[in-house]
Amino acid sequence: MFKRIIRFFEELKMFNVSFKVFEMDIIPEDSDLPAGAVVFADKNLVIQTGKGKAVIKELQLQGKKRMNAEDFLRGNKFEKG
């Protein structure tokens, strides 16, 4: 499932930035969106996977401190879909 989530970070990959996901929840919910699509990115970072949605709660970008998703989204904007 993590491999599908990585698609979301294609924009970061262009800049050779790696990241780690420390905490997330999985919501088993079907959708017509492709895996890796951003479902919601306001206060929560929700990404469509092949078999549900991943709610990323805490992550760390290369060279940065661990941060919760809300802090990450304050400095990084992504379009839904």
Backbone as XML, in Angstrom:
<?xml version="1.0"?>
<chain id="A" units="angstrom">
  <residue number="1" name="MET">
    <atom name="N" x="0.813" y="-1.185" z="0.000"/>
    <atom name="CA" x="0.000" y="0.000" z="0.000"/>
    <atom name="C" x="0.867" y="1.264" z="0.000"/>
  </residue>
  <residue number="2" name="PHE">
    <atom name="N" x="2.042" y="1.224" z="0.666"/>
    <atom name="CA" x="2.919" y="2.388" z="0.683"/>
    <atom name="C" x="3.368" y="2.770" z="-0.719"/>
  </residue>
  <residue number="3" name="LYS">
    <atom name="N" x="3.571" y="1.800" z="-1.596"/>
    <atom name="CA" x="4.015" y="2.107" z="-2.954"/>
    <atom name="C" x="2.984" y="2.953" z="-3.680"/>
  </residue>
  <residue number="4" name="ARG">
    <atom name="N" x="1.716" y="2.715" z="-3.396"/>
    <atom name="CA" x="0.669" y="3.511" z="-4.030"/>
    <atom name="C" x="0.624" y="4.917" z="-3.457"/>
  </residue>
  <residue number="5" name="ILE">
    <atom name="N" x="0.914" y="5.062" z="-2.198"/>
    <atom name="CA" x="0.918" y="6.382" z="-1.572"/>
    <atom name="C" x="2.049" y="7.236" z="-2.131"/>
  </residue>
  <residue number="6" name="ILE">
    <atom name="N" x="3.133" y="6.617" z="-2.480"/>
    <atom name="CA" x="4.298" y="7.351" z="-2.979"/>
    <atom name="C" x="3.962" y="8.129" z="-4.246"/>
  </residue>
  <residue number="7" name="ARG">
    <atom name="N" x="2.991" y="7.676" z="-5.028"/>
    <atom name="CA" x="2.603" y="8.410" z="-6.228"/>
    <atom name="C" x="2.213" y="9.847" z="-5.904"/>
  </residue>
  <residue number="8" name="PHE">
    <atom name="N" x="1.630" y="10.037" z="-4.731"/>
    <atom name="CA" x="1.220" y="11.369" z="-4.307"/>
    <atom name="C" x="2.402" y="12.326" z="-4.259"/>
  </residue>
  <residue number="9" name="PHE">
    <atom name="N" x="3.556" y="11.809" z="-3.957"/>
    <atom name="CA" x="4.726" y="12.643" z="-3.775"/>
    <atom name="C" x="5.567" y="12.786" z="-5.040"/>
  </residue>
  <residue number="10" name="GLU">
    <atom name="N" x="4.981" y="12.616" z="-6.208"/>
    <atom name="CA" x="5.722" y="12.771" z="-7.455"/>
    <atom name="C" x="6.318" y="14.171" z="-7.577"/>
  </residue>
  <residue number="11" name="GLU">
    <atom name="N" x="5.602" y="15.191" z="-7.097"/>
    <atom name="CA" x="6.120" y="16.551" z="-7.172"/>
    <atom name="C" x="7.399" y="16.680" z="-6.353"/>
  </residue>
  <residue number="12" name="LEU">
    <atom name="N" x="7.457" y="16.030" z="-5.201"/>
    <atom name="CA" x="8.656" y="16.085" z="-4.376"/>
    <atom name="C" x="9.804" y="15.316" z="-5.019"/>
  </residue>
  <residue number="13" name="LYS">
    <atom name="N" x="9.488" y="14.253" z="-5.721"/>
    <atom name="CA" x="10.520" y="13.431" z="-6.358"/>
    <atom name="C" x="11.281" y="14.223" z="-7.419"/>
  </residue>
  <residue number="14" name="MET">
    <atom name="N" x="10.598" y="15.174" z="-8.058"/>
    <atom name="CA" x="11.264" y="15.983" z="-9.082"/>
    <atom name="C" x="12.429" y="16.756" z="-8.486"/>
  </residue>
  <residue number="15" name="PHE">
    <atom name="N" x="12.351" y="17.055" z="-7.191"/>
    <atom name="CA" x="13.398" y="17.799" z="-6.522"/>
    <atom name="C" x="14.321" y="16.888" z="-5.720"/>
  </residue>
  <residue number="16" name="ASN">
    <atom name="N" x="14.246" y="15.578" z="-5.963"/>
    <atom name="CA" x="15.053" y="14.579" z="-5.271"/>
    <atom name="C" x="14.898" y="14.654" z="-3.755"/>
  </residue>
  <residue number="17" name="VAL">
    <atom name="N" x="13.677" y="14.845" z="-3.304"/>
    <atom name="CA" x="13.379" y="14.911" z="-1.878"/>
    <atom name="C" x="12.762" y="13.588" z="-1.464"/>
  </residue>
  <residue number="18" name="SER">
    <atom name="N" x="13.330" y="12.971" z="-0.443"/>
    <atom name="CA" x="12.725" y="11.746" z="0.064"/>
    <atom name="C" x="11.989" y="12.066" z="1.357"/>
  </residue>
  <residue number="19" name="PHE">
    <atom name="N" x="11.173" y="11.148" z="1.809"/>
    <atom name="CA" x="10.340" y="11.369" z="2.975"/>
    <atom name="C" x="10.055" y="10.051" z="3.668"/>
  </residue>
  <residue number="20" name="LYS">
    <atom name="N" x="9.604" y="10.157" z="4.910"/>
    <atom name="CA" x="9.176" y="8.995" z="5.678"/>
    <atom name="C" x="7.789" y="9.285" z="6.228"/>
  </residue>
  <residue number="21" name="VAL">
    <atom name="N" x="6.949" y="8.275" z="6.254"/>
    <atom name="CA" x="5.638" y="8.386" z="6.882"/>
    <atom name="C" x="5.734" y="7.681" z="8.231"/>
  </residue>
  <residue number="22" name="PHE">
    <atom name="N" x="5.446" y="8.396" z="9.308"/>
    <atom name="CA" x="5.549" y="7.837" z="10.647"/>
    <atom name="C" x="4.211" y="7.365" z="11.196"/>
  </residue>
  <residue number="23" name="GLU">
    <atom name="N" x="3.139" y="8.056" z="10.832"/>
    <atom name="CA" x="1.833" y="7.661" z="11.358"/>
    <atom name="C" x="0.767" y="7.898" z="10.299"/>
  </residue>
  <residue number="24" name="MET">
    <atom name="N" x="-0.090" y="6.898" z="10.133"/>
    <atom name="CA" x="-1.198" y="7.030" z="9.193"/>
    <atom name="C" x="-2.292" y="6.045" z="9.549"/>
  </residue>
  <residue number="25" name="ASP">
    <atom name="N" x="-3.477" y="6.344" z="9.099"/>
    <atom name="CA" x="-4.619" y="5.448" z="9.248"/>
    <atom name="C" x="-5.078" y="5.032" z="7.864"/>
  </residue>
  <residue number="26" name="ILE">
    <atom name="N" x="-5.684" y="3.866" z="7.784"/>
    <atom name="CA" x="-6.249" y="3.372" z="6.533"/>
    <atom name="C" x="-7.765" y="3.334" z="6.681"/>
  </residue>
  <residue number="27" name="ILE">
    <atom name="N" x="-8.459" y="3.899" z="5.710"/>
    <atom name="CA" x="-9.911" y="3.859" z="5.674"/>
    <atom name="C" x="-10.298" y="2.951" z="4.514"/>
  </residue>
  <residue number="28" name="PRO">
    <atom name="N" x="-10.891" y="1.788" z="4.798"/>
    <atom name="CA" x="-11.284" y="0.871" z="3.707"/>
    <atom name="C" x="-12.561" y="1.373" z="3.029"/>
  </residue>
  <residue number="29" name="GLU">
    <atom name="N" x="-12.379" y="2.188" z="2.009"/>
    <atom name="CA" x="-13.505" y="2.819" z="1.328"/>
    <atom name="C" x="-13.228" y="2.858" z="-0.165"/>
  </residue>
  <residue number="30" name="ASP">
    <atom name="N" x="-14.145" y="2.374" z="-0.969"/>
    <atom name="CA" x="-13.971" y="2.353" z="-2.418"/>
    <atom name="C" x="-14.131" y="3.751" z="-3.013"/>
  </residue>
  <residue number="31" name="SER">
    <atom name="N" x="-13.472" y="3.965" z="-4.140"/>
    <atom name="CA" x="-13.558" y="5.234" z="-4.847"/>
    <atom name="C" x="-13.215" y="5.001" z="-6.309"/>
  </residue>
  <residue number="32" name="ASP">
    <atom name="N" x="-13.660" y="5.909" z="-7.140"/>
    <atom name="CA" x="-13.329" y="5.844" z="-8.562"/>
    <atom name="C" x="-12.010" y="6.543" z="-8.880"/>
  </residue>
  <residue number="33" name="LEU">
    <atom name="N" x="-11.419" y="7.198" z="-7.893"/>
    <atom name="CA" x="-10.154" y="7.895" z="-8.110"/>
    <atom name="C" x="-9.007" y="6.896" z="-8.269"/>
  </residue>
  <residue number="34" name="PRO">
    <atom name="N" x="-7.987" y="7.261" z="-9.049"/>
    <atom name="CA" x="-6.833" y="6.360" z="-9.189"/>
    <atom name="C" x="-5.968" y="6.371" z="-7.934"/>
  </residue>
  <residue number="35" name="ALA">
    <atom name="N" x="-5.263" y="5.300" z="-7.709"/>
    <atom name="CA" x="-4.348" y="5.220" z="-6.568"/>
    <atom name="C" x="-3.318" y="6.342" z="-6.675"/>
  </residue>
  <residue number="36" name="GLY">
    <atom name="N" x="-3.074" y="6.999" z="-5.550"/>
    <atom name="CA" x="-2.137" y="8.107" z="-5.512"/>
    <atom name="C" x="-2.787" y="9.466" z="-5.627"/>
  </residue>
  <residue number="37" name="ALA">
    <atom name="N" x="-4.083" y="9.501" z="-5.929"/>
    <atom name="CA" x="-4.783" y="10.778" z="-6.056"/>
    <atom name="C" x="-4.993" y="11.407" z="-4.681"/>
  </residue>
  <residue number="38" name="VAL">
    <atom name="N" x="-4.888" y="12.719" z="-4.622"/>
    <atom name="CA" x="-5.152" y="13.443" z="-3.383"/>
    <atom name="C" x="-6.663" y="13.549" z="-3.226"/>
  </residue>
  <residue number="39" name="VAL">
    <atom name="N" x="-7.181" y="13.016" z="-2.132"/>
    <atom name="CA" x="-8.612" y="13.053" z="-1.879"/>
    <atom name="C" x="-8.970" y="14.321" z="-1.117"/>
  </residue>
  <residue number="40" name="PHE">
    <atom name="N" x="-8.158" y="14.665" z="-0.124"/>
    <atom name="CA" x="-8.417" y="15.839" z="0.697"/>
    <atom name="C" x="-7.091" y="16.352" z="1.226"/>
  </residue>
  <residue number="41" name="ALA">
    <atom name="N" x="-6.856" y="17.624" z="1.090"/>
    <atom name="CA" x="-5.596" y="18.195" z="1.572"/>
    <atom name="C" x="-5.849" y="19.577" z="2.147"/>
  </residue>
  <residue number="42" name="ASP">
    <atom name="N" x="-6.537" y="19.617" z="3.280"/>
    <atom name="CA" x="-6.780" y="20.878" z="3.958"/>
    <atom name="C" x="-6.116" y="20.806" z="5.324"/>
  </residue>
  <residue number="43" name="LYS">
    <atom name="N" x="-6.760" y="20.172" z="6.277"/>
    <atom name="CA" x="-6.133" y="19.920" z="7.574"/>
    <atom name="C" x="-5.660" y="18.483" z="7.670"/>
  </residue>
  <residue number="44" name="ASN">
    <atom name="N" x="-6.183" y="17.638" z="6.814"/>
    <atom name="CA" x="-5.785" y="16.240" z="6.760"/>
    <atom name="C" x="-5.232" y="15.941" z="5.382"/>
  </residue>
  <residue number="45" name="LEU">
    <atom name="N" x="-4.274" y="15.061" z="5.335"/>
    <atom name="CA" x="-3.673" y="14.638" z="4.081"/>
    <atom name="C" x="-4.215" y="13.251" z="3.776"/>
  </residue>
  <residue number="46" name="VAL">
    <atom name="N" x="-5.161" y="13.173" z="2.852"/>
    <atom name="CA" x="-5.825" y="11.913" z="2.537"/>
    <atom name="C" x="-5.514" y="11.552" z="1.092"/>
  </residue>
  <residue number="47" name="ILE">
    <atom name="N" x="-5.002" y="10.346" z="0.899"/>
    <atom name="CA" x="-4.573" y="9.885" z="-0.416"/>
    <atom name="C" x="-5.275" y="8.588" z="-0.756"/>
  </residue>
  <residue number="48" name="GLN">
    <atom name="N" x="-5.789" y="8.506" z="-1.967"/>
    <atom name="CA" x="-6.447" y="7.291" z="-2.432"/>
    <atom name="C" x="-5.407" y="6.197" z="-2.649"/>
  </residue>
  <residue number="49" name="THR">
    <atom name="N" x="-5.697" y="5.017" z="-2.167"/>
    <atom name="CA" x="-4.837" y="3.862" z="-2.433"/>
    <atom name="C" x="-5.630" y="2.884" z="-3.283"/>
  </residue>
  <residue number="50" name="GLY">
    <atom name="N" x="-5.069" y="1.784" z="-3.586"/>
    <atom name="CA" x="-5.766" y="0.796" z="-4.394"/>
    <atom name="C" x="-6.937" y="0.156" z="-3.683"/>
  </residue>
  <residue number="51" name="LYS">
    <atom name="N" x="-6.902" y="0.141" z="-2.353"/>
    <atom name="CA" x="-7.955" y="-0.520" z="-1.584"/>
    <atom name="C" x="-8.446" y="0.349" z="-0.426"/>
  </residue>
  <residue number="52" name="GLY">
    <atom name="N" x="-8.599" y="1.612" z="-0.646"/>
    <atom name="CA" x="-9.082" y="2.500" z="0.400"/>
    <atom name="C" x="-8.377" y="3.842" z="0.345"/>
  </residue>
  <residue number="53" name="LYS">
    <atom name="N" x="-8.374" y="4.507" z="1.497"/>
    <atom name="CA" x="-7.733" y="5.812" z="1.595"/>
    <atom name="C" x="-6.720" y="5.793" z="2.731"/>
  </residue>
  <residue number="54" name="ALA">
    <atom name="N" x="-5.618" y="6.489" z="2.539"/>
    <atom name="CA" x="-4.593" y="6.619" z="3.575"/>
    <atom name="C" x="-4.670" y="8.028" z="4.135"/>
  </residue>
  <residue number="55" name="VAL">
    <atom name="N" x="-4.841" y="8.119" z="5.434"/>
    <atom name="CA" x="-4.847" y="9.407" z="6.120"/>
    <atom name="C" x="-3.481" y="9.554" z="6.780"/>
  </residue>
  <residue number="56" name="ILE">
    <atom name="N" x="-2.627" y="10.364" z="6.188"/>
    <atom name="CA" x="-1.279" y="10.545" z="6.712"/>
    <atom name="C" x="-1.329" y="11.583" z="7.815"/>
  </residue>
  <residue number="57" name="LYS">
    <atom name="N" x="-0.846" y="11.192" z="8.989"/>
    <atom name="CA" x="-0.909" y="12.063" z="10.159"/>
    <atom name="C" x="0.429" y="12.687" z="10.512"/>
  </residue>
  <residue number="58" name="GLU">
    <atom name="N" x="1.524" y="11.965" z="10.253"/>
    <atom name="CA" x="2.844" y="12.483" z="10.603"/>
    <atom name="C" x="3.865" y="12.009" z="9.576"/>
  </residue>
  <residue number="59" name="LEU">
    <atom name="N" x="4.713" y="12.929" z="9.115"/>
    <atom name="CA" x="5.716" y="12.590" z="8.129"/>
    <atom name="C" x="6.963" y="13.428" z="8.350"/>
  </residue>
  <residue number="60" name="GLN">
    <atom name="N" x="8.018" y="13.075" z="7.629"/>
    <atom name="CA" x="9.279" y="13.796" z="7.717"/>
    <atom name="C" x="9.890" y="13.876" z="6.333"/>
  </residue>
  <residue number="61" name="LEU">
    <atom name="N" x="10.134" y="15.093" z="5.880"/>
    <atom name="CA" x="10.835" y="15.296" z="4.619"/>
    <atom name="C" x="12.329" y="15.211" z="4.868"/>
  </residue>
  <residue number="62" name="GLN">
    <atom name="N" x="13.061" y="14.866" z="3.837"/>
    <atom name="CA" x="14.519" y="14.750" z="3.934"/>
    <atom name="C" x="15.118" y="16.051" z="4.459"/>
  </residue>
  <residue number="63" name="GLY">
    <atom name="N" x="15.914" y="15.935" z="5.514"/>
    <atom name="CA" x="16.587" y="17.095" z="6.079"/>
    <atom name="C" x="15.716" y="17.976" z="6.960"/>
  </residue>
  <residue number="64" name="LYS">
    <atom name="N" x="14.481" y="17.561" z="7.206"/>
    <atom name="CA" x="13.554" y="18.349" z="8.025"/>
    <atom name="C" x="13.162" y="17.562" z="9.263"/>
  </residue>
  <residue number="65" name="LYS">
    <atom name="N" x="12.529" y="18.243" z="10.195"/>
    <atom name="CA" x="12.027" y="17.593" z="11.401"/>
    <atom name="C" x="10.704" y="16.899" z="11.105"/>
  </residue>
  <residue number="66" name="ARG">
    <atom name="N" x="10.374" y="15.943" z="11.951"/>
    <atom name="CA" x="9.068" y="15.302" z="11.844"/>
    <atom name="C" x="7.993" y="16.353" z="12.056"/>
  </residue>
  <residue number="67" name="MET">
    <atom name="N" x="6.903" y="16.222" z="11.308"/>
    <atom name="CA" x="5.811" y="17.178" z="11.461"/>
    <atom name="C" x="4.479" y="16.496" z="11.214"/>
  </residue>
  <residue number="68" name="ASN">
    <atom name="N" x="3.450" y="17.071" z="11.777"/>
    <atom name="CA" x="2.129" y="16.508" z="11.517"/>
    <atom name="C" x="1.663" y="16.997" z="10.147"/>
  </residue>
  <residue number="69" name="ALA">
    <atom name="N" x="0.638" y="16.359" z="9.638"/>
    <atom name="CA" x="0.168" y="16.651" z="8.280"/>
    <atom name="C" x="-0.323" y="18.087" z="8.143"/>
  </residue>
  <residue number="70" name="GLU">
    <atom name="N" x="-0.959" y="18.604" z="9.172"/>
    <atom name="CA" x="-1.473" y="19.973" z="9.102"/>
    <atom name="C" x="-0.324" y="20.971" z="8.915"/>
  </residue>
  <residue number="71" name="ASP">
    <atom name="N" x="0.764" y="20.795" z="9.654"/>
    <atom name="CA" x="1.925" y="21.673" z="9.492"/>
    <atom name="C" x="2.542" y="21.513" z="8.101"/>
  </residue>
  <residue number="72" name="PHE">
    <atom name="N" x="2.633" y="20.281" z="7.626"/>
    <atom name="CA" x="3.160" y="20.022" z="6.289"/>
    <atom name="C" x="2.329" y="20.741" z="5.227"/>
  </residue>
  <residue number="73" name="LEU">
    <atom name="N" x="1.013" y="20.689" z="5.368"/>
    <atom name="CA" x="0.129" y="21.287" z="4.370"/>
    <atom name="C" x="0.134" y="22.811" z="4.420"/>
  </residue>
  <residue number="74" name="ARG">
    <atom name="N" x="0.521" y="23.385" z="5.531"/>
    <atom name="CA" x="0.621" y="24.850" z="5.588"/>
    <atom name="C" x="1.674" y="25.369" z="4.611"/>
  </residue>
  <residue number="75" name="GLY">
    <atom name="N" x="2.733" y="24.599" z="4.409"/>
    <atom name="CA" x="3.811" y="25.032" z="3.525"/>
    <atom name="C" x="3.835" y="24.350" z="2.176"/>
  </residue>
  <residue number="76" name="ASN">
    <atom name="N" x="2.962" y="23.386" z="1.954"/>
    <atom name="CA" x="2.939" y="22.633" z="0.697"/>
    <atom name="C" x="1.503" y="22.469" z="0.242"/>
  </residue>
  <residue number="77" name="LYS">
    <atom name="N" x="1.182" y="23.043" z="-0.895"/>
    <atom name="CA" x="-0.183" y="22.956" z="-1.409"/>
    <atom name="C" x="-0.246" y="21.940" z="-2.546"/>
  </residue>
  <residue number="78" name="PHE">
    <atom name="N" x="-1.261" y="21.094" z="-2.496"/>
    <atom name="CA" x="-1.478" y="20.090" z="-3.533"/>
    <atom name="C" x="-2.922" y="20.190" z="-4.001"/>
  </residue>
  <residue number="79" name="GLU">
    <atom name="N" x="-3.138" y="19.956" z="-5.283"/>
    <atom name="CA" x="-4.486" y="19.977" z="-5.813"/>
    <atom name="C" x="-5.137" y="18.615" z="-5.659"/>
  </residue>
  <residue number="80" name="LYS">
    <atom name="N" x="-6.430" y="18.633" z="-5.403"/>
    <atom name="CA" x="-7.169" y="17.381" z="-5.283"/>
    <atom name="C" x="-7.210" y="16.689" z="-6.629"/>
  </residue>
  <residue number="81" name="GLY">
    <atom name="N" x="-7.284" y="15.345" z="-6.575"/>
    <atom name="CA" x="-7.370" y="14.556" z="-7.792"/>
    <atom name="C" x="-6.060" y="14.089" z="-8.151"/>
  </residue>
</chain>
